[in-house]
Amino acid sequence: MNLREAIEGQEYVIRDIITDDEELNSFLFSLGCYSGEPITVISHLKGGCTVSIKDGRYNIDTQLAEAILIESGEK
C-alpha cells in the first residue's frame, strides 16, 4: 500500500520508495524517509498529506505519497 491509502494516526514502516529521481531520493533520505523507517500520516489533504518522520512533520504532495510504499508497523 502507499501513503495515500494509509489510515491517519497509525504508524507504518516504509517498505520502498518508487522514484527514478536521485535528487528526490537524496532529499527524502535527508528527512529520514527511507526503507525500514517508521512513518505516520497525520492528515490527508486535498493535494497530498502531512506525515511525521522521526521528530519532524512534512507536507508531501499526492504524487510523492503514491511513490512511498508502506506496510503495517505492527508485528
mmCIF file of the N, C-alpha and C atoms, coordinates in Angstrom:
data_MODEL
# 
_entry.id   MODEL 
# 
loop_
_atom_site.group_PDB 
_atom_site.id 
_atom_site.type_symbol 
_atom_site.label_atom_id 
_atom_site.label_alt_id 
_atom_site.label_comp_id 
_atom_site.label_asym_id 
_atom_site.label_entity_id 
_atom_site.label_seq_id 
_atom_site.pdbx_PDB_ins_code 
_atom_site.Cartn_x 
_atom_site.Cartn_y 
_atom_site.Cartn_z 
_atom_site.occupancy 
_atom_site.B_iso_or_equiv 
_atom_site.pdbx_formal_charge 
_atom_site.auth_seq_id 
_atom_site.auth_comp_id 
_atom_site.auth_asym_id 
_atom_site.auth_atom_id 
_atom_site.pdbx_PDB_model_num 
ATOM 1   N N  . MET A 1 1  ? 0.840  -1.168 0.000   1.00 0.00 ? 1  MET A N  1 
ATOM 2   C CA . MET A 1 1  ? 0.000  0.000  0.000   1.00 0.00 ? 1  MET A CA 1 
ATOM 3   C C  . MET A 1 1  ? 0.887  1.234  0.000   1.00 0.00 ? 1  MET A C  1 
ATOM 4   N N  . ASN A 1 2  ? 0.331  2.370  -0.395  1.00 0.00 ? 2  ASN A N  1 
ATOM 5   C CA . ASN A 1 2  ? 1.108  3.608  -0.380  1.00 0.00 ? 2  ASN A CA 1 
ATOM 6   C C  . ASN A 1 2  ? 0.531  4.567  0.666   1.00 0.00 ? 2  ASN A C  1 
ATOM 7   N N  . LEU A 1 3  ? 1.183  5.708  0.844   1.00 0.00 ? 3  LEU A N  1 
ATOM 8   C CA . LEU A 1 3  ? 0.762  6.647  1.885   1.00 0.00 ? 3  LEU A CA 1 
ATOM 9   C C  . LEU A 1 3  ? -0.634 7.204  1.663   1.00 0.00 ? 3  LEU A C  1 
ATOM 10  N N  . ARG A 1 4  ? -1.086 7.302  0.428   1.00 0.00 ? 4  ARG A N  1 
ATOM 11  C CA . ARG A 1 4  ? -2.437 7.817  0.154   1.00 0.00 ? 4  ARG A CA 1 
ATOM 12  C C  . ARG A 1 4  ? -3.506 6.885  0.732   1.00 0.00 ? 4  ARG A C  1 
ATOM 13  N N  . GLU A 1 5  ? -3.180 5.617  0.900   1.00 0.00 ? 5  GLU A N  1 
ATOM 14  C CA . GLU A 1 5  ? -4.127 4.627  1.410   1.00 0.00 ? 5  GLU A CA 1 
ATOM 15  C C  . GLU A 1 5  ? -4.015 4.423  2.925   1.00 0.00 ? 5  GLU A C  1 
ATOM 16  N N  . ALA A 1 6  ? -3.056 5.096  3.555   1.00 0.00 ? 6  ALA A N  1 
ATOM 17  C CA . ALA A 1 6  ? -2.799 4.906  4.986   1.00 0.00 ? 6  ALA A CA 1 
ATOM 18  C C  . ALA A 1 6  ? -3.913 5.504  5.842   1.00 0.00 ? 6  ALA A C  1 
ATOM 19  N N  . ILE A 1 7  ? -4.106 4.925  7.012   1.00 0.00 ? 7  ILE A N  1 
ATOM 20  C CA . ILE A 1 7  ? -5.073 5.419  7.988   1.00 0.00 ? 7  ILE A CA 1 
ATOM 21  C C  . ILE A 1 7  ? -4.374 6.482  8.836   1.00 0.00 ? 7  ILE A C  1 
ATOM 22  N N  . GLU A 1 8  ? -5.038 7.610  9.004   1.00 0.00 ? 8  GLU A N  1 
ATOM 23  C CA . GLU A 1 8  ? -4.469 8.700  9.808   1.00 0.00 ? 8  GLU A CA 1 
ATOM 24  C C  . GLU A 1 8  ? -4.210 8.237  11.239  1.00 0.00 ? 8  GLU A C  1 
ATOM 25  N N  . GLY A 1 9  ? -3.038 8.600  11.770  1.00 0.00 ? 9  GLY A N  1 
ATOM 26  C CA . GLY A 1 9  ? -2.701 8.308  13.154  1.00 0.00 ? 9  GLY A CA 1 
ATOM 27  C C  . GLY A 1 9  ? -2.076 6.945  13.386  1.00 0.00 ? 9  GLY A C  1 
ATOM 28  N N  . GLN A 1 10 ? -2.080 6.079  12.392  1.00 0.00 ? 10 GLN A N  1 
ATOM 29  C CA . GLN A 1 10 ? -1.492 4.746  12.546  1.00 0.00 ? 10 GLN A CA 1 
ATOM 30  C C  . GLN A 1 10 ? -0.044 4.764  12.062  1.00 0.00 ? 10 GLN A C  1 
ATOM 31  N N  . GLU A 1 11 ? 0.844  4.101  12.796  1.00 0.00 ? 11 GLU A N  1 
ATOM 32  C CA . GLU A 1 11 ? 2.245  4.050  12.408  1.00 0.00 ? 11 GLU A CA 1 
ATOM 33  C C  . GLU A 1 11 ? 2.475  2.931  11.397  1.00 0.00 ? 11 GLU A C  1 
ATOM 34  N N  . TYR A 1 12 ? 3.251  3.249  10.375  1.00 0.00 ? 12 TYR A N  1 
ATOM 35  C CA . TYR A 1 12 ? 3.633  2.292  9.339   1.00 0.00 ? 12 TYR A CA 1 
ATOM 36  C C  . TYR A 1 12 ? 5.144  2.273  9.218   1.00 0.00 ? 12 TYR A C  1 
ATOM 37  N N  . VAL A 1 13 ? 5.659  1.325  8.460   1.00 0.00 ? 13 VAL A N  1 
ATOM 38  C CA . VAL A 1 13 ? 7.083  1.246  8.168   1.00 0.00 ? 13 VAL A CA 1 
ATOM 39  C C  . VAL A 1 13 ? 7.250  1.417  6.662   1.00 0.00 ? 13 VAL A C  1 
ATOM 40  N N  . ILE A 1 14 ? 8.179  2.271  6.274   1.00 0.00 ? 14 ILE A N  1 
ATOM 41  C CA . ILE A 1 14 ? 8.432  2.486  4.853   1.00 0.00 ? 14 ILE A CA 1 
ATOM 42  C C  . ILE A 1 14 ? 9.057  1.218  4.281   1.00 0.00 ? 14 ILE A C  1 
ATOM 43  N N  . ARG A 1 15 ? 8.439  0.679  3.255   1.00 0.00 ? 15 ARG A N  1 
ATOM 44  C CA . ARG A 1 15 ? 8.937  -0.526 2.602   1.00 0.00 ? 15 ARG A CA 1 
ATOM 45  C C  . ARG A 1 15 ? 9.846  -0.175 1.430   1.00 0.00 ? 15 ARG A C  1 
ATOM 46  N N  . ASP A 1 16 ? 9.452  0.831  0.641   1.00 0.00 ? 16 ASP A N  1 
ATOM 47  C CA . ASP A 1 16 ? 10.217 1.199  -0.543  1.00 0.00 ? 16 ASP A CA 1 
ATOM 48  C C  . ASP A 1 16 ? 9.758  2.564  -1.031  1.00 0.00 ? 16 ASP A C  1 
ATOM 49  N N  . ILE A 1 17 ? 10.604 3.224  -1.806  1.00 0.00 ? 17 ILE A N  1 
ATOM 50  C CA . ILE A 1 17 ? 10.236 4.475  -2.454  1.00 0.00 ? 17 ILE A CA 1 
ATOM 51  C C  . ILE A 1 17 ? 10.481 4.293  -3.941  1.00 0.00 ? 17 ILE A C  1 
ATOM 52  N N  . ILE A 1 18 ? 9.408  4.425  -4.713  1.00 0.00 ? 18 ILE A N  1 
ATOM 53  C CA . ILE A 1 18 ? 9.464  4.177  -6.155  1.00 0.00 ? 18 ILE A CA 1 
ATOM 54  C C  . ILE A 1 18 ? 9.663  5.497  -6.889  1.00 0.00 ? 18 ILE A C  1 
ATOM 55  N N  . THR A 1 19 ? 10.912 5.826  -7.190  1.00 0.00 ? 19 THR A N  1 
ATOM 56  C CA . THR A 1 19 ? 11.227 7.016  -7.973  1.00 0.00 ? 19 THR A CA 1 
ATOM 57  C C  . THR A 1 19 ? 12.571 6.814  -8.663  1.00 0.00 ? 19 THR A C  1 
ATOM 58  N N  . ASP A 1 20 ? 12.687 7.385  -9.853  1.00 0.00 ? 20 ASP A N  1 
ATOM 59  C CA . ASP A 1 20 ? 13.945 7.316  -10.599 1.00 0.00 ? 20 ASP A CA 1 
ATOM 60  C C  . ASP A 1 20 ? 14.766 8.587  -10.411 1.00 0.00 ? 20 ASP A C  1 
ATOM 61  N N  . ASP A 1 21 ? 14.271 9.505  -9.614  1.00 0.00 ? 21 ASP A N  1 
ATOM 62  C CA . ASP A 1 21 ? 14.915 10.803 -9.405  1.00 0.00 ? 21 ASP A CA 1 
ATOM 63  C C  . ASP A 1 21 ? 15.892 10.713 -8.234  1.00 0.00 ? 21 ASP A C  1 
ATOM 64  N N  . GLU A 1 22 ? 17.182 10.693 -8.520  1.00 0.00 ? 22 GLU A N  1 
ATOM 65  C CA . GLU A 1 22 ? 18.206 10.569 -7.477  1.00 0.00 ? 22 GLU A CA 1 
ATOM 66  C C  . GLU A 1 22 ? 18.190 11.760 -6.524  1.00 0.00 ? 22 GLU A C  1 
ATOM 67  N N  . GLU A 1 23 ? 17.924 12.947 -7.052  1.00 0.00 ? 23 GLU A N  1 
ATOM 68  C CA . GLU A 1 23 ? 17.876 14.139 -6.212  1.00 0.00 ? 23 GLU A CA 1 
ATOM 69  C C  . GLU A 1 23 ? 16.732 14.035 -5.208  1.00 0.00 ? 23 GLU A C  1 
ATOM 70  N N  . LEU A 1 24 ? 15.591 13.532 -5.655  1.00 0.00 ? 24 LEU A N  1 
ATOM 71  C CA . LEU A 1 24 ? 14.454 13.335 -4.760  1.00 0.00 ? 24 LEU A CA 1 
ATOM 72  C C  . LEU A 1 24 ? 14.782 12.276 -3.711  1.00 0.00 ? 24 LEU A C  1 
ATOM 73  N N  . ASN A 1 25 ? 15.410 11.183 -4.123  1.00 0.00 ? 25 ASN A N  1 
ATOM 74  C CA . ASN A 1 25 ? 15.820 10.141 -3.174  1.00 0.00 ? 25 ASN A CA 1 
ATOM 75  C C  . ASN A 1 25 ? 16.744 10.710 -2.099  1.00 0.00 ? 25 ASN A C  1 
ATOM 76  N N  . SER A 1 26 ? 17.702 11.532 -2.500  1.00 0.00 ? 26 SER A N  1 
ATOM 77  C CA . SER A 1 26 ? 18.636 12.142 -1.551  1.00 0.00 ? 26 SER A CA 1 
ATOM 78  C C  . SER A 1 26 ? 17.915 13.075 -0.595  1.00 0.00 ? 26 SER A C  1 
ATOM 79  N N  . PHE A 1 27 ? 16.958 13.854 -1.114  1.00 0.00 ? 27 PHE A N  1 
ATOM 80  C CA . PHE A 1 27 ? 16.187 14.771 -0.284  1.00 0.00 ? 27 PHE A CA 1 
ATOM 81  C C  . PHE A 1 27 ? 15.379 13.993 0.755   1.00 0.00 ? 27 PHE A C  1 
ATOM 82  N N  . LEU A 1 28 ? 14.680 12.948 0.320   1.00 0.00 ? 28 LEU A N  1 
ATOM 83  C CA . LEU A 1 28 ? 13.878 12.139 1.236   1.00 0.00 ? 28 LEU A CA 1 
ATOM 84  C C  . LEU A 1 28 ? 14.755 11.481 2.292   1.00 0.00 ? 28 LEU A C  1 
ATOM 85  N N  . PHE A 1 29 ? 15.923 10.994 1.892   1.00 0.00 ? 29 PHE A N  1 
ATOM 86  C CA . PHE A 1 29 ? 16.856 10.373 2.829   1.00 0.00 ? 29 PHE A CA 1 
ATOM 87  C C  . PHE A 1 29 ? 17.284 11.389 3.889   1.00 0.00 ? 29 PHE A C  1 
ATOM 88  N N  . SER A 1 30 ? 17.508 12.643 3.472   1.00 0.00 ? 30 SER A N  1 
ATOM 89  C CA . SER A 1 30 ? 17.923 13.679 4.430   1.00 0.00 ? 30 SER A CA 1 
ATOM 90  C C  . SER A 1 30 ? 16.818 13.980 5.447   1.00 0.00 ? 30 SER A C  1 
ATOM 91  N N  . LEU A 1 31 ? 15.557 13.728 5.073   1.00 0.00 ? 31 LEU A N  1 
ATOM 92  C CA . LEU A 1 31 ? 14.435 13.914 6.002   1.00 0.00 ? 31 LEU A CA 1 
ATOM 93  C C  . LEU A 1 31 ? 14.255 12.716 6.927   1.00 0.00 ? 31 LEU A C  1 
ATOM 94  N N  . GLY A 1 32 ? 14.921 11.610 6.614   1.00 0.00 ? 32 GLY A N  1 
ATOM 95  C CA . GLY A 1 32 ? 14.748 10.386 7.382   1.00 0.00 ? 32 GLY A CA 1 
ATOM 96  C C  . GLY A 1 32 ? 13.729 9.450  6.760   1.00 0.00 ? 32 GLY A C  1 
ATOM 97  N N  . CYS A 1 33 ? 13.376 9.718  5.515   1.00 0.00 ? 33 CYS A N  1 
ATOM 98  C CA . CYS A 1 33 ? 12.376 8.923  4.799   1.00 0.00 ? 33 CYS A CA 1 
ATOM 99  C C  . CYS A 1 33 ? 13.090 7.896  3.919   1.00 0.00 ? 33 CYS A C  1 
ATOM 100 N N  . TYR A 1 34 ? 13.268 6.698  4.464   1.00 0.00 ? 34 TYR A N  1 
ATOM 101 C CA . TYR A 1 34 ? 13.934 5.622  3.729   1.00 0.00 ? 34 TYR A CA 1 
ATOM 102 C C  . TYR A 1 34 ? 13.424 4.282  4.237   1.00 0.00 ? 34 TYR A C  1 
ATOM 103 N N  . SER A 1 35 ? 13.743 3.247  3.512   1.00 0.00 ? 35 SER A N  1 
ATOM 104 C CA . SER A 1 35 ? 13.250 1.900  3.811   1.00 0.00 ? 35 SER A CA 1 
ATOM 105 C C  . SER A 1 35 ? 13.564 1.494  5.248   1.00 0.00 ? 35 SER A C  1 
ATOM 106 N N  . GLY A 1 36 ? 12.546 0.967  5.933   1.00 0.00 ? 36 GLY A N  1 
ATOM 107 C CA . GLY A 1 36 ? 12.705 0.500  7.307   1.00 0.00 ? 36 GLY A CA 1 
ATOM 108 C C  . GLY A 1 36 ? 12.379 1.536  8.361   1.00 0.00 ? 36 GLY A C  1 
ATOM 109 N N  . GLU A 1 37 ? 12.168 2.779  7.965   1.00 0.00 ? 37 GLU A N  1 
ATOM 110 C CA . GLU A 1 37 ? 11.905 3.866  8.912   1.00 0.00 ? 37 GLU A CA 1 
ATOM 111 C C  . GLU A 1 37 ? 10.406 3.989  9.208   1.00 0.00 ? 37 GLU A C  1 
ATOM 112 N N  . PRO A 1 38 ? 10.033 4.182  10.473  1.00 0.00 ? 38 PRO A N  1 
ATOM 113 C CA . PRO A 1 38 ? 8.611  4.389  10.808  1.00 0.00 ? 38 PRO A CA 1 
ATOM 114 C C  . PRO A 1 38 ? 8.094  5.718  10.261  1.00 0.00 ? 38 PRO A C  1 
ATOM 115 N N  . ILE A 1 39 ? 6.834  5.736  9.859   1.00 0.00 ? 39 ILE A N  1 
ATOM 116 C CA . ILE A 1 39 ? 6.190  6.946  9.338   1.00 0.00 ? 39 ILE A CA 1 
ATOM 117 C C  . ILE A 1 39 ? 4.724  6.917  9.755   1.00 0.00 ? 39 ILE A C  1 
ATOM 118 N N  . THR A 1 40 ? 4.184  8.079  10.084  1.00 0.00 ? 40 THR A N  1 
ATOM 119 C CA . THR A 1 40 ? 2.782  8.194  10.479  1.00 0.00 ? 40 THR A CA 1 
ATOM 120 C C  . THR A 1 40 ? 2.118  9.278  9.650   1.00 0.00 ? 40 THR A C  1 
ATOM 121 N N  . VAL A 1 41 ? 0.947  8.987  9.086   1.00 0.00 ? 41 VAL A N  1 
ATOM 122 C CA . VAL A 1 41 ? 0.178  10.002 8.377   1.00 0.00 ? 41 VAL A CA 1 
ATOM 123 C C  . VAL A 1 41 ? -0.632 10.769 9.412   1.00 0.00 ? 41 VAL A C  1 
ATOM 124 N N  . ILE A 1 42 ? -0.361 12.064 9.521   1.00 0.00 ? 42 ILE A N  1 
ATOM 125 C CA . ILE A 1 42 ? -1.062 12.924 10.470  1.00 0.00 ? 42 ILE A CA 1 
ATOM 126 C C  . ILE A 1 42 ? -2.442 13.276 9.905   1.00 0.00 ? 42 ILE A C  1 
ATOM 127 N N  . SER A 1 43 ? -2.476 13.678 8.629   1.00 0.00 ? 43 SER A N  1 
ATOM 128 C CA . SER A 1 43 ? -3.749 14.010 7.996   1.00 0.00 ? 43 SER A CA 1 
ATOM 129 C C  . SER A 1 43 ? -3.629 13.904 6.483   1.00 0.00 ? 43 SER A C  1 
ATOM 130 N N  . HIS A 1 44 ? -4.751 13.601 5.845   1.00 0.00 ? 44 HIS A N  1 
ATOM 131 C CA . HIS A 1 44 ? -4.833 13.586 4.390   1.00 0.00 ? 44 HIS A CA 1 
ATOM 132 C C  . HIS A 1 44 ? -5.363 14.944 3.942   1.00 0.00 ? 44 HIS A C  1 
ATOM 133 N N  . LEU A 1 45 ? -4.716 15.516 2.964   1.00 0.00 ? 45 LEU A N  1 
ATOM 134 C CA . LEU A 1 45 ? -5.116 16.807 2.426   1.00 0.00 ? 45 LEU A CA 1 
ATOM 135 C C  . LEU A 1 45 ? -5.529 16.625 0.971   1.00 0.00 ? 45 LEU A C  1 
ATOM 136 N N  . LYS A 1 46 ? -6.189 17.620 0.421   1.00 0.00 ? 46 LYS A N  1 
ATOM 137 C CA . LYS A 1 46 ? -6.637 17.533 -0.966  1.00 0.00 ? 46 LYS A CA 1 
ATOM 138 C C  . LYS A 1 46 ? -5.459 17.326 -1.925  1.00 0.00 ? 46 LYS A C  1 
ATOM 139 N N  . GLY A 1 47 ? -4.343 18.006 -1.674  1.00 0.00 ? 47 GLY A N  1 
ATOM 140 C CA . GLY A 1 47 ? -3.195 17.913 -2.568  1.00 0.00 ? 47 GLY A CA 1 
ATOM 141 C C  . GLY A 1 47 ? -2.102 16.989 -2.079  1.00 0.00 ? 47 GLY A C  1 
ATOM 142 N N  . GLY A 1 48 ? -2.352 16.173 -1.057  1.00 0.00 ? 48 GLY A N  1 
ATOM 143 C CA . GLY A 1 48 ? -1.333 15.278 -0.528  1.00 0.00 ? 48 GLY A CA 1 
ATOM 144 C C  . GLY A 1 48 ? -1.641 14.878 0.890   1.00 0.00 ? 48 GLY A C  1 
ATOM 145 N N  . CYS A 1 49 ? -0.600 14.869 1.737   1.00 0.00 ? 49 CYS A N  1 
ATOM 146 C CA . CYS A 1 49 ? -0.825 14.530 3.138   1.00 0.00 ? 49 CYS A CA 1 
ATOM 147 C C  . CYS A 1 49 ? 0.296  15.091 4.002   1.00 0.00 ? 49 CYS A C  1 
ATOM 148 N N  . THR A 1 50 ? 0.021  15.159 5.298   1.00 0.00 ? 50 THR A N  1 
ATOM 149 C CA . THR A 1 50 ? 1.008  15.573 6.286   1.00 0.00 ? 50 THR A CA 1 
ATOM 150 C C  . THR A 1 50 ? 1.478  14.310 6.993   1.00 0.00 ? 50 THR A C  1 
ATOM 151 N N  . VAL A 1 51 ? 2.805  14.138 7.069   1.00 0.00 ? 51 VAL A N  1 
ATOM 152 C CA . VAL A 1 51 ? 3.368  12.937 7.681   1.00 0.00 ? 51 VAL A CA 1 
ATOM 153 C C  . VAL A 1 51 ? 4.337  13.317 8.795   1.00 0.00 ? 51 VAL A C  1 
ATOM 154 N N  . SER A 1 52 ? 4.526  12.378 9.698   1.00 0.00 ? 52 SER A N  1 
ATOM 155 C CA . SER A 1 52 ? 5.509  12.523 10.761  1.00 0.00 ? 52 SER A CA 1 
ATOM 156 C C  . SER A 1 52 ? 6.601  11.490 10.534  1.00 0.00 ? 52 SER A C  1 
ATOM 157 N N  . ILE A 1 53 ? 7.832  11.979 10.392  1.00 0.00 ? 53 ILE A N  1 
ATOM 158 C CA . ILE A 1 53 ? 9.003  11.115 10.234  1.00 0.00 ? 53 ILE A CA 1 
ATOM 159 C C  . ILE A 1 53 ? 10.012 11.571 11.276  1.00 0.00 ? 53 ILE A C  1 
ATOM 160 N N  . LYS A 1 54 ? 10.466 10.636 12.093  1.00 0.00 ? 54 LYS A N  1 
ATOM 161 C CA . LYS A 1 54 ? 11.358 10.962 13.209  1.00 0.00 ? 54 LYS A CA 1 
ATOM 162 C C  . LYS A 1 54 ? 10.697 12.049 14.046  1.00 0.00 ? 54 LYS A C  1 
ATOM 163 N N  . ASP A 1 55 ? 11.338 13.199 14.228  1.00 0.00 ? 55 ASP A N  1 
ATOM 164 C CA . ASP A 1 55 ? 10.769 14.270 15.050  1.00 0.00 ? 55 ASP A CA 1 
ATOM 165 C C  . ASP A 1 55 ? 10.193 15.411 14.216  1.00 0.00 ? 55 ASP A C  1 
ATOM 166 N N  . GLY A 1 56 ? 10.043 15.200 12.890  1.00 0.00 ? 56 GLY A N  1 
ATOM 167 C CA . GLY A 1 56 ? 9.561  16.270 12.026  1.00 0.00 ? 56 GLY A CA 1 
ATOM 168 C C  . GLY A 1 56 ? 8.223  15.961 11.384  1.00 0.00 ? 56 GLY A C  1 
ATOM 169 N N  . ARG A 1 57 ? 7.527  17.021 11.004  1.00 0.00 ? 57 ARG A N  1 
ATOM 170 C CA . ARG A 1 57 ? 6.273  16.895 10.256  1.00 0.00 ? 57 ARG A CA 1 
ATOM 171 C C  . ARG A 1 57 ? 6.476  17.542 8.899   1.00 0.00 ? 57 ARG A C  1 
ATOM 172 N N  . TYR A 1 58 ? 6.004  16.866 7.860   1.00 0.00 ? 58 TYR A N  1 
ATOM 173 C CA . TYR A 1 58 ? 6.206  17.339 6.495   1.00 0.00 ? 58 TYR A CA 1 
ATOM 174 C C  . TYR A 1 58 ? 4.928  17.203 5.691   1.00 0.00 ? 58 TYR A C  1 
ATOM 175 N N  . ASN A 1 59 ? 4.699  18.153 4.796   1.00 0.00 ? 59 ASN A N  1 
ATOM 176 C CA . ASN A 1 59 ? 3.607  18.060 3.842   1.00 0.00 ? 59 ASN A CA 1 
ATOM 177 C C  . ASN A 1 59 ? 4.185  17.509 2.545   1.00 0.00 ? 59 ASN A C  1 
ATOM 178 N N  . ILE A 1 60 ? 3.582  16.456 2.027   1.00 0.00 ? 60 ILE A N  1 
ATOM 179 C CA . ILE A 1 60 ? 4.046  15.899 0.766   1.00 0.00 ? 60 ILE A CA 1 
ATOM 180 C C  . ILE A 1 60 ? 2.877  15.854 -0.213  1.00 0.00 ? 60 ILE A C  1 
ATOM 181 N N  . ASP A 1 61 ? 3.183  16.002 -1.498  1.00 0.00 ? 61 ASP A N  1 
ATOM 182 C CA . ASP A 1 61 ? 2.123  16.032 -2.496  1.00 0.00 ? 61 ASP A CA 1 
ATOM 183 C C  . ASP A 1 61 ? 1.637  14.624 -2.830  1.00 0.00 ? 61 ASP A C  1 
ATOM 184 N N  . THR A 1 62 ? 0.543  14.562 -3.557  1.00 0.00 ? 62 THR A N  1 
ATOM 185 C CA . THR A 1 62 ? -0.101 13.288 -3.885  1.00 0.00 ? 62 THR A CA 1 
ATOM 186 C C  . THR A 1 62 ? 0.825  12.353 -4.646  1.00 0.00 ? 62 THR A C  1 
ATOM 187 N N  . GLN A 1 63 ? 1.543  12.881 -5.631  1.00 0.00 ? 63 GLN A N  1 
ATOM 188 C CA . GLN A 1 63 ? 2.434  12.053 -6.451  1.00 0.00 ? 63 GLN A CA 1 
ATOM 189 C C  . GLN A 1 63 ? 3.508  11.387 -5.596  1.00 0.00 ? 63 GLN A C  1 
ATOM 190 N N  . LEU A 1 64 ? 4.093  12.130 -4.687  1.00 0.00 ? 64 LEU A N  1 
ATOM 191 C CA . LEU A 1 64 ? 5.122  11.563 -3.815  1.00 0.00 ? 64 LEU A CA 1 
ATOM 192 C C  . LEU A 1 64 ? 4.509  10.579 -2.824  1.00 0.00 ? 64 LEU A C  1 
ATOM 193 N N  . ALA A 1 65 ? 3.329  10.897 -2.299  1.00 0.00 ? 65 ALA A N  1 
ATOM 194 C CA . ALA A 1 65 ? 2.651  9.998  -1.360  1.00 0.00 ? 65 ALA A CA 1 
ATOM 195 C C  . ALA A 1 65 ? 2.370  8.642  -2.017  1.00 0.00 ? 65 ALA A C  1 
ATOM 196 N N  . GLU A 1 66 ? 2.053  8.659  -3.296  1.00 0.00 ? 66 GLU A N  1 
ATOM 197 C CA . GLU A 1 66 ? 1.792  7.406  -4.011  1.00 0.00 ? 66 GLU A CA 1 
ATOM 198 C C  . GLU A 1 66 ? 3.072  6.635  -4.309  1.00 0.00 ? 66 GLU A C  1 
ATOM 199 N N  . ALA A 1 67 ? 4.222  7.318  -4.292  1.00 0.00 ? 67 ALA A N  1 
ATOM 200 C CA . ALA A 1 67 ? 5.507  6.665  -4.564  1.00 0.00 ? 67 ALA A CA 1 
ATOM 201 C C  . ALA A 1 67 ? 6.117  6.026  -3.317  1.00 0.00 ? 67 ALA A C  1 
ATOM 202 N N  . ILE A 1 68 ? 5.617  6.386  -2.128  1.00 0.00 ? 68 ILE A N  1 
ATOM 203 C CA . ILE A 1 68 ? 6.160  5.845  -0.885  1.00 0.00 ? 68 ILE A CA 1 
ATOM 204 C C  . ILE A 1 68 ? 5.298  4.639  -0.478  1.00 0.00 ? 68 ILE A C  1 
ATOM 205 N N  . LEU A 1 69 ? 5.885  3.451  -0.573  1.00 0.00 ? 69 LEU A N  1 
ATOM 206 C CA . LEU A 1 69 ? 5.196  2.222  -0.240  1.00 0.00 ? 69 LEU A CA 1 
ATOM 207 C C  . LEU A 1 69 ? 5.436  1.891  1.231   1.00 0.00 ? 69 LEU A C  1 
ATOM 208 N N  . ILE A 1 70 ? 4.380  1.473  1.905   1.00 0.00 ? 70 ILE A N  1 
ATOM 209 C CA . ILE A 1 70 ? 4.455  1.220  3.347   1.00 0.00 ? 70 ILE A CA 1 
ATOM 210 C C  . ILE A 1 70 ? 3.843  -0.134 3.691   1.00 0.00 ? 70 ILE A C  1 
ATOM 211 N N  . GLU A 1 71 ? 4.135  -0.567 4.899   1.00 0.00 ? 71 GLU A N  1 
ATOM 212 C CA . GLU A 1 71 ? 3.499  -1.761 5.452   1.00 0.00 ? 71 GLU A CA 1 
ATOM 213 C C  . GLU A 1 71 ? 3.190  -1.475 6.911   1.00 0.00 ? 71 GLU A C  1 
ATOM 214 N N  . SER A 1 72 ? 2.287  -2.227 7.457   1.00 0.00 ? 72 SER A N  1 
ATOM 215 C CA . SER A 1 72 ? 1.861  -2.024 8.843   1.00 0.00 ? 72 SER A CA 1 
ATOM 216 C C  . SER A 1 72 ? 3.060  -2.122 9.773   1.00 0.00 ? 72 SER A C  1 
ATOM 217 N N  . GLY A 1 73 ? 3.110  -1.225 10.761  1.00 0.00 ? 73 GLY A N  1 
ATOM 218 C CA . GLY A 1 73 ? 4.197  -1.225 11.742  1.00 0.00 ? 73 GLY A CA 1 
ATOM 219 C C  . GLY A 1 73 ? 3.992  -2.249 12.834  1.00 0.00 ? 73 GLY A C  1 
ATOM 220 N N  . GLU A 1 74 ? 2.817  -2.880 12.872  1.00 0.00 ? 74 GLU A N  1 
ATOM 221 C CA . GLU A 1 74 ? 2.520  -3.878 13.897  1.00 0.00 ? 74 GLU A CA 1 
ATOM 222 C C  . GLU A 1 74 ? 3.172  -5.206 13.568  1.00 0.00 ? 74 GLU A C  1 
ATOM 223 N N  . LYS A 1 75 ? 3.654  -5.866 14.588  1.00 0.00 ? 75 LYS A N  1 
ATOM 224 C CA . LYS A 1 75 ? 4.301  -7.176 14.387  1.00 0.00 ? 75 LYS A CA 1 
ATOM 225 C C  . LYS A 1 75 ? 3.351  -8.269 14.795  1.00 0.00 ? 75 LYS A C  1 
# 
